[in-house]
Amino acid sequence: MPKNYILSPCGTSLLTNFAKDGAQRNLIYKYANAKNKSDVPEADRAVLAERIEQLALEIETAGYEQAQDMSAELNSIIKFYGGVLPKANDFHLLVCSDTWLGEVTAWFVSKWILRACPDMTVVIHRQEGLQTGEMTSFQWALSDLVKKFYEELPKYKAAGYEIIFNLTGGFKAVQGFLQSIANFFADETVYIFEKSDMLMRIPRLPVRLDAAEIVEKNLACFRNLAMGVPYKGDVTIPETMILSLDDVVELSAWGEVLWNEAKEQLYKAQLWPSPNPEKIRYGPGFQKSTASIGPDRMRHVNNTIDQLNRFVHDNKANLNSLDFKALKGGKMPPSTHEVDAWADSDARRIFLHKDENGCYILDKLARGLH
């Protein structure tokens, strides 16, 4: 039986659907973007807290039909499984807004799933900045969400999971965005059609984003922004691909998609110039030492240079996969330091030193000294 990774954005329908009256429903709408419980005035907070306590008791005993009536998210999840949750080791990621009521609603959904099937894993992801009250914060949150998908979903896919985007619940703005990017991540998208009881299932379409040409023309810019390193040159990539706030410029959600779609192809093709020549340069023998490696190894080398660029910008970013450290005993002059290029049985290191101007010079790619 295949395993499923099911991503469900969570809105506040569970709260609004079962509000006691119009006044209570209006309070839920009014404070939908309140980040913390303490941000709600005491009198209104007491009314909402009382309703939440009542719902906690109701969700504790709700059967399948009642759960489907209570929650749009649970309605589609239950229908996805054909009416009854199986004893399965599926993984559910509940993405909620960065709000008090959003997290409460996701907690209710999680509680019901785990009561119906304790074998499942349910994780609530409260995405920082994900709220509909401020557009800039919302866009930054979507960008961070895309980064999370690119970091995590390939691992689940490699482990044999089917990636399902369940887009019945959640805020419309989040639904629309996830629907747009589903073809880059999901094997299938599901949602309840309009007001019917039918579950629509849309398989992944053969969408191809021709991103390599755009990224290659602006490669240094993309490489720096993707690593959170300020780019000192002119930012000439399309405005939809970047986010700018004060002096901080980063890739937008669509910029992240474009970058990740192109990166694999480009990084396998060749050793690219340094993304930050003021801080990282190639010594006379470095390019030659990489000339005979295969495409996948070349990808590792380009990625390592990106990580080194991040580390040079912020020395707290010494990732385990980089492992920047000093050489002992002066065994490979002029190199004084090394970083990991890749770490399997055929492990290689990049040896480097710092010149008088504080720039790191990459000397050679070679086997480790120990």
Secondary structure as UniProt FT lines:
FT   STRAND          3..10
FT   HELIX           13..17
FT   HELIX           22..30
FT   TURN            31..33
FT   HELIX           37..39
FT   HELIX           42..61
FT   HELIX           64..70
FT   HELIX           72..80
FT   TURN            81..83
FT   STRAND          91..96
FT   HELIX           100..116
FT   TURN            118..119
FT   STRAND          121..126
FT   TURN            128..129
FT   TURN            132..133
FT   HELIX           135..158
FT   TURN            159..160
FT   STRAND          161..166
FT   HELIX           172..185
FT   STRAND          188..192
FT   TURN            194..195
FT   STRAND          199..203
FT   HELIX           212..217
FT   HELIX           219..226
FT   TURN            227..228
FT   HELIX           239..241
FT   STRAND          242..245
FT   TURN            246..247
FT   STRAND          248..251
FT   HELIX           253..269
FT   TURN            277..279
FT   STRAND          280..282
FT   TURN            284..285
FT   HELIX           286..289
FT   TURN            290..292
FT   HELIX           295..313
FT   TURN            315..316
FT   TURN            320..322
FT   STRAND          325..326
FT   TURN            333..334
FT   STRAND          337..342
FT   TURN            345..346
FT   STRAND          348..354
FT   TURN            356..357
FT   STRAND          360..366
//
